[in-house]
């Protein structure tokens, strides 16, 4: 697939005096795309604060370097403004990271991951969703770079702006299509689960054959569903049995 990247104006906001002009422009937009970046951690349990928040329109993307300016009050107010739609991916994590910088109550924030299943898309990664919508790929090569460096490289700036811009394009593209019914979504999820199970079985079968072992026959989807129903019935039965046993061993004593 051809490579897609944001080709609009990219403005790095790394001085407090630049904030108000940037926020004023963003307030003139009805819908904006948002993403954040933090210094990558390669040790379990170690997490770094949000270093960058990128906010894009179709023509312009602002990169707010929070390691330089913190989270300004006017920028926090933008995220709390119910009149401006903010669109992101896995947005709850991004918002929580920003709120650790300065507390605010988010409003009118849309998480693309929450709505794509309603349009028949079960992949939740930005690259895959963008490819499904537009038949193009976006690069993730800068994802694990250090976002706390004193200066952003041109490659980092382009990557960051592309991610924010891409969420905006995806959201607008979804709105041009009709949503599936809840029943259709459930059917799609069930079919996808079946495909994943079959794929895993094929891998396991191949490994057995490489060891000279003939794989055993597999259950059909109907047999698997009946097997799951039987397991649920058995679990409910054990729960009732345990509850009755507790009542028998701990009778209620009524005193007067």
N, C-alpha and C positions, 0 to 999 in steps of 0.2 A: 504494500500500500504506500501511496505517496506520503511524505512527511508534512505535517501541519504545524505551524508556529504562529504566534501572535506577531503581526507586522505593524502594529500601531505604535503610538508614542509611549515610551516607557520613562517614567519619572521616579527617581530614587529620592525619597523624603528622609533625609538623615539629619536635618536641622529643625529645631522647634519652630523657627519663623516660616518654614515651608508648609506647616501643617494646615493652617486655616484656608489657604488657597486651594489645597488639594481636597479638603473636606467640602468646601463650597462647590467645587465641580461635581463631586460625587453626589451631593445633595440635589443636583440638577437632574439626576438620572432616576428613572422609575425603577429599574432593575439593574443590579450590579453583581458581578461574579466575584467570589471571595475564596482565598486559600491562605494557608499559613505554612511557615517553615520553622523548624527548630534544628539546632545542632544535633546531628545523629549520635546516638549512644550505642556503643557496642558491648556494654556490660549490663547484665540483668539488674534491674532495680534502680538504675541511674537514668534520670530523665532531665533534659535541659529545658529552660523556659522558652516560650515562643520568641523567636528572634526576628521574624519578618511576617508582616501581613500584607498580602497583595490584593488589590481591589481593582477590578477592570470593568470598563464599558467596552463597546465595540471599537472605539477609536483610541482609547487611552488607558494605561494601567499605572497606578501608583504603587510603589513599593515602600511601605513604611518600615523603617529599620528600628524596631522596638529596643534593640540593644543600645541605640544611640539616643532615642527620644522618649523611651517608655511608651505607655499607651495614653496619649493625650485625652483629656476630658471630651473634647469635641469629637474625637474618633469613636470613643465609647458611646457617645450620644447617638452617633450614626447607626450603630448596631442596635440601639434601643428605639430607634424611630420606626413607628408602625407604618408610616407612609412610604417607606423605601424598602423594596424587596431585596433581600440579600440571599444569594444562591451559593451553596457550597456542596462539598462532597465529604461525607462523614463529618458533618458540620458541628455536631455536638462536641466532638473532641476539639475542634478549632475554637469554638466559643468558650469552652472550659479553659483552654490555654490562655485566651485573651483575658478572661475574668480573673485569672490569677495575677495579672498585671494591674487591673483596675476593675472593681466590681461594677456590674451593670446588669440590667434586666433585658435580655435580647427580645426583639419583636420582629415579626414578619421575616423570619429566617426559614429558608426552604432547603432541605437536604435531598439532593438528587437521588441518593441511594434509597431513600424511603419511597420514592414515587416511580422509579423506573420499572419495577415489576408490574405496575398498572398498565404499562405500555408494552409488555411482553419481553422485557429485558431482565434477565436474571443475573448476568455478570455485574458485579458491583465496583470493579476497578475503573478508574478514570480512562485509562488507555482503551480498555475493551468497550466501554460504553461509547466513547468517542468514535471508535472504529465502526461500531454497529450503526451509529447515527449518520456518519459522514463518509465511511469508507476510507478514512485516513488515519494515520498513526501519529501520536505525539511522543516526543523523546522524554525518557526519564533518566538520562545519563547523569544529570546534576543533582539528583535527589539526595544522595548521601554525601554531598559536599558540606563544608563547614560554613553555615549561615551566620556565624558570629565573626567572620573575618572582618578586618578593618575596612575593606573595600569589596563590593560585589564584583565578580567578573562579568563581562558581557554575556557569557554563557549562562551564568546563574540568573542574571536579570531576565534573559529571554525565557528560560525555563519557568521561572516563577510567574511571569506575566502570562505565559501560555496556559498554565494550569488554571488560573483564575478566569481567564477569557474562555477556556474550554467549557467550564461549568456553566457559564452564561449561555453559550451557544447550545449546549445540550438541553438545558431547560427550555429555551425558546423553541427548539426543534420538537421536543416532546409535546408542547402545547399545540402544535400544528397537527397532531395525530389524535385519533380517538382512543380512549381508554378501554381496556378489556373489562369485562364483568368480573366480580369476585370469583365466580365459578370457573371462568376461563383462566384466571390467574392460578387458581388452585390446581386445575388440570395441567397447566404448563409446568408448575413446580413439581407435580407428581411425575410427569414425563421426564423432566430433567433429572430427578432423583433416580428414576429407573435407568436412564442412560449412564449415570455415574456408577451405579451398582454393576451394570453390565460391563462397563469399562474396567472396573476393579477386578471383576471376575476374570476377564480376559487376561489381565496382567498376571493374576495368580495362576491361571491355567498354564500360561506360557512358562512361568517359572517351574511349575511341576513337570512339564514336558521336557524342559532342559535337564531335569534331574532323572528323566526316564520314567516318570510316574504319570499314569493316565488320570486326568482330572475326574472327579466324581460328577455325576449329573447334578444340575442346579435346579432350584425351585423356580417355577414360573412366577410372574408378578402376582397372579391371583393366589398362588400357594404362599408367597411371602406375606401378602396381606392377611391371609387367614392365620398364618403363623404368628403375626404380630397381634392379631385380635385374641388369639388363644393366650398369648403371654399376658396381655392386659387383663383378660378374665381371670387368669391364675393369680395375678398380682392383687386384684380386687378381692379374690377369695381369701388370700393370705392375710390381707388387711382386716377383713371381717373376722377371721379366725383369731388373729392377734388381739383385736379389740375385745372379743368375747372372753378370751383367756385372761386379759387384764381385769375385766369386770369380775370374773370368777375368783381370781386370786386376791382382789382388793375390793371386797363387798362394801357397799355403802352402809355405814352404821348411823341409824337415826336415833338421836337422843331426845328425851323430853325433860 
